[in-house]
Amino acid sequence: MLGETKELGIKISGADGVDFKILEARYEYKNRLGEILASGEAIVEDKMVYTNLTPTELGFNQICTFIVKVQSDNEEKGIEQVRQDIIVNVIEEY
């Protein structure tokens, strides 16, 4: 709902079962025209990455993208960047 703060996030997991560390996480929240409405550092807790998002614009198909840098315990893999989009639909309060 417009103006309501919600926790929005993702859980990162390794496909190969090798443990990893999250080095850095940020987010970009855009409307459907691609205009950035909010951005910044995301909160990291263990393997969870999230932000507290307060929509300021009505609309469907807005996107919050999390960009996360992870380092595998397998030294051969090095540092990888993970991107994950979440669709956000914002409506007026009833």
Backbone bond lengths (Angstrom), bond angles and torsions (degrees), N, CA, C in turn:
res aa  C-N    CA-C-N  psi(-1)  N-CA   C-N-CA  omega(-1)  CA-C   N-CA-C  phi
1 M - - - 1.444 - - 1.522 110.28 -
2 L 1.294 116.08 147.83 1.448 122.10 -179.27 1.528 110.44 -57.53
3 G 1.329 117.07 127.84 1.449 121.96 177.36 1.516 115.75 82.19
4 E 1.316 118.29 -6.14 1.467 121.81 -178.49 1.537 109.48 -91.09
5 T 1.323 116.12 128.01 1.461 120.52 179.76 1.520 109.91 -83.00
6 K 1.329 115.03 128.41 1.471 121.95 179.07 1.516 108.99 -131.54
7 E 1.311 115.60 148.82 1.453 120.84 173.33 1.527 107.97 -82.46
8 L 1.309 116.65 128.11 1.457 122.74 -178.23 1.518 107.47 -129.67
9 G 1.343 116.86 126.00 1.448 117.14 -177.16 1.513 113.99 -164.37
10 I 1.334 113.43 -177.46 1.455 121.92 -178.78 1.524 109.49 -136.96
11 K 1.318 115.56 159.86 1.461 121.92 173.32 1.522 106.95 -113.25
12 I 1.328 115.80 128.86 1.460 121.55 -179.51 1.529 108.61 -95.43
13 S 1.326 116.21 134.43 1.463 120.04 175.32 1.526 108.40 -138.83
14 G 1.326 115.37 149.05 1.457 120.47 179.95 1.515 110.99 -86.83
15 A 1.317 116.62 134.01 1.462 121.23 -179.36 1.522 111.79 -71.97
16 D 1.337 116.36 -27.31 1.465 119.54 -175.72 1.530 113.27 -96.17
17 G 1.319 118.01 0.52 1.460 121.62 178.26 1.520 114.35 82.11
18 V 1.336 118.61 -2.78 1.460 122.24 178.44 1.522 108.11 -81.28
19 D 1.333 116.41 135.85 1.458 120.49 -178.98 1.531 110.32 -69.30
20 F 1.323 116.41 160.79 1.459 121.95 -177.55 1.518 109.74 -152.63
21 K 1.331 115.59 167.06 1.462 122.89 175.87 1.522 108.26 -118.37
22 I 1.307 116.25 143.02 1.463 121.04 172.51 1.522 106.91 -88.88
23 L 1.325 116.09 117.78 1.459 121.33 -177.04 1.528 112.52 -87.77
24 E 1.331 115.18 -35.16 1.460 120.20 -173.86 1.515 108.43 -160.95
25 A 1.326 116.19 144.95 1.474 120.29 177.71 1.524 109.19 -147.32
26 R 1.326 114.39 136.69 1.458 119.60 175.92 1.526 108.76 -142.03
27 Y 1.315 116.07 171.80 1.461 120.20 179.61 1.520 109.68 -139.85
28 E 1.337 114.87 156.15 1.461 123.41 171.22 1.521 107.50 -133.24
29 Y 1.307 116.22 127.90 1.457 122.02 179.88 1.524 107.19 -112.53
30 K 1.351 117.24 118.38 1.461 122.38 -175.35 1.518 111.40 -123.84
31 N 1.331 115.26 149.23 1.463 119.21 172.21 1.529 108.73 -79.58
32 R 1.304 117.20 179.06 1.472 119.51 -175.03 1.524 113.93 -69.84
33 L 1.337 117.36 -11.61 1.464 121.53 174.87 1.528 111.48 -88.44
34 G 1.329 116.75 -3.73 1.459 121.19 179.88 1.513 114.58 89.05
35 E 1.334 116.91 5.30 1.460 120.54 178.64 1.527 109.33 -77.50
36 I 1.324 116.71 133.46 1.467 120.82 -179.12 1.526 109.32 -75.39
37 L 1.328 115.60 122.28 1.464 122.31 178.62 1.520 111.25 -95.64
38 A 1.329 116.89 -30.07 1.463 122.33 179.02 1.523 108.30 -161.22
39 S 1.319 116.25 151.95 1.462 121.35 176.30 1.516 108.58 -160.90
40 G 1.319 115.38 163.53 1.461 118.76 177.87 1.516 111.39 157.70
41 E 1.313 114.43 -169.30 1.458 120.31 177.89 1.515 109.36 -75.63
42 A 1.317 115.48 139.58 1.463 120.58 175.76 1.527 108.41 -91.42
43 I 1.300 115.90 159.56 1.465 122.64 177.65 1.522 107.70 -86.35
44 V 1.336 116.13 134.96 1.464 121.55 179.63 1.525 108.56 -117.07
45 E 1.317 116.49 125.17 1.461 123.03 173.80 1.513 107.52 -134.12
46 D 1.340 115.53 105.82 1.457 123.01 -176.76 1.528 108.45 58.23
47 K 1.316 118.78 -113.23 1.471 121.66 -179.04 1.533 111.85 -103.76
48 M 1.326 117.31 7.95 1.463 122.28 178.35 1.528 109.91 -97.26
49 V 1.339 115.56 140.20 1.462 123.02 176.70 1.522 106.14 -129.00
50 Y 1.338 117.30 126.60 1.459 118.70 -178.04 1.516 111.69 -153.57
51 T 1.320 114.64 171.20 1.456 122.72 173.02 1.524 107.56 -142.67
52 N 1.312 115.50 159.50 1.459 121.41 172.64 1.524 105.92 -98.03
53 L 1.311 115.73 110.32 1.459 122.18 -171.62 1.523 110.47 -106.43
54 T 1.334 115.82 131.15 1.460 121.97 176.41 1.520 108.23 -121.08
55 P 1.335 118.32 98.08 1.469 121.01 -178.84 1.530 112.01 -61.24
56 T 1.335 115.28 137.82 1.467 121.03 179.64 1.524 111.63 -116.41
57 E 1.325 116.42 2.40 1.465 121.55 -176.48 1.524 109.74 -139.17
58 L 1.329 116.05 134.59 1.458 120.34 175.91 1.520 110.31 -72.05
59 G 1.331 116.61 151.95 1.455 118.94 173.42 1.512 113.38 149.61
60 F 1.318 113.78 157.24 1.456 121.22 177.54 1.526 109.18 -102.44
61 N 1.311 115.21 159.02 1.465 123.58 176.59 1.524 113.91 60.06
62 Q 1.334 116.35 33.25 1.452 120.04 167.81 1.526 105.85 -74.63
63 I 1.320 117.31 157.40 1.465 119.28 -175.68 1.523 110.87 -131.41
64 C 1.321 114.69 132.52 1.455 121.44 171.08 1.531 106.33 -108.87
65 T 1.328 115.97 118.71 1.459 121.71 -179.08 1.527 109.32 -106.68
66 F 1.327 115.80 126.03 1.461 121.25 173.45 1.525 107.74 -97.84
67 I 1.325 115.92 130.52 1.464 122.41 177.71 1.525 105.85 -117.63
68 V 1.341 116.05 116.51 1.460 121.00 -171.01 1.527 109.87 -126.84
69 K 1.332 116.85 130.42 1.463 121.62 174.11 1.522 108.01 -98.89
70 V 1.330 115.47 126.00 1.467 120.59 179.97 1.527 109.62 -124.58
71 Q 1.329 114.37 148.02 1.455 120.70 176.70 1.518 108.32 -121.05
72 S 1.308 115.98 120.50 1.455 122.84 -179.05 1.526 109.94 -74.57
73 D 1.334 116.60 148.44 1.459 121.10 172.21 1.526 110.57 -69.99
74 N 1.336 117.29 -15.76 1.459 122.72 173.92 1.537 106.58 -82.56
75 E 1.321 116.90 105.13 1.465 121.64 -173.21 1.523 113.66 -59.13
76 E 1.327 118.23 -24.53 1.464 121.16 179.66 1.524 112.39 -67.64
77 K 1.337 117.34 -26.71 1.466 120.68 -177.25 1.519 112.77 -79.96
78 G 1.318 117.76 -29.92 1.460 121.01 179.47 1.523 112.74 69.94
79 I 1.334 115.37 -146.55 1.462 122.27 -177.89 1.525 109.08 -101.43
80 E 1.340 115.48 133.52 1.457 121.33 178.35 1.524 109.66 -121.51
81 Q 1.325 115.74 155.48 1.459 121.08 174.74 1.522 108.81 -112.28
82 V 1.312 115.45 130.43 1.459 122.30 179.02 1.526 107.63 -113.10
83 R 1.334 116.53 133.58 1.478 121.96 175.63 1.522 107.93 -121.43
84 Q 1.311 115.97 133.80 1.458 120.28 178.35 1.523 109.12 -139.06
85 D 1.342 116.42 126.36 1.461 122.57 177.64 1.520 110.24 -96.10
86 I 1.327 114.99 141.30 1.463 121.81 172.31 1.523 107.03 -125.02
87 I 1.317 116.54 127.71 1.466 120.61 178.37 1.525 109.24 -79.83
88 V 1.322 115.24 134.18 1.468 121.99 -179.29 1.516 108.08 -121.52
89 N 1.320 116.72 126.05 1.463 122.76 174.98 1.516 108.03 -112.71
90 V 1.322 116.63 124.59 1.456 121.52 -175.58 1.526 109.33 -114.81
91 I 1.327 115.11 124.30 1.468 121.09 178.67 1.535 109.84 -118.70
92 E 1.331 115.45 165.07 1.452 120.63 174.87 1.519 109.37 -76.56
93 E 1.307 114.95 156.07 1.469 120.25 176.64 1.523 109.11 -68.35
94 Y 1.323 115.63 141.56 1.469 120.51 179.37 1.501 111.05 -72.71
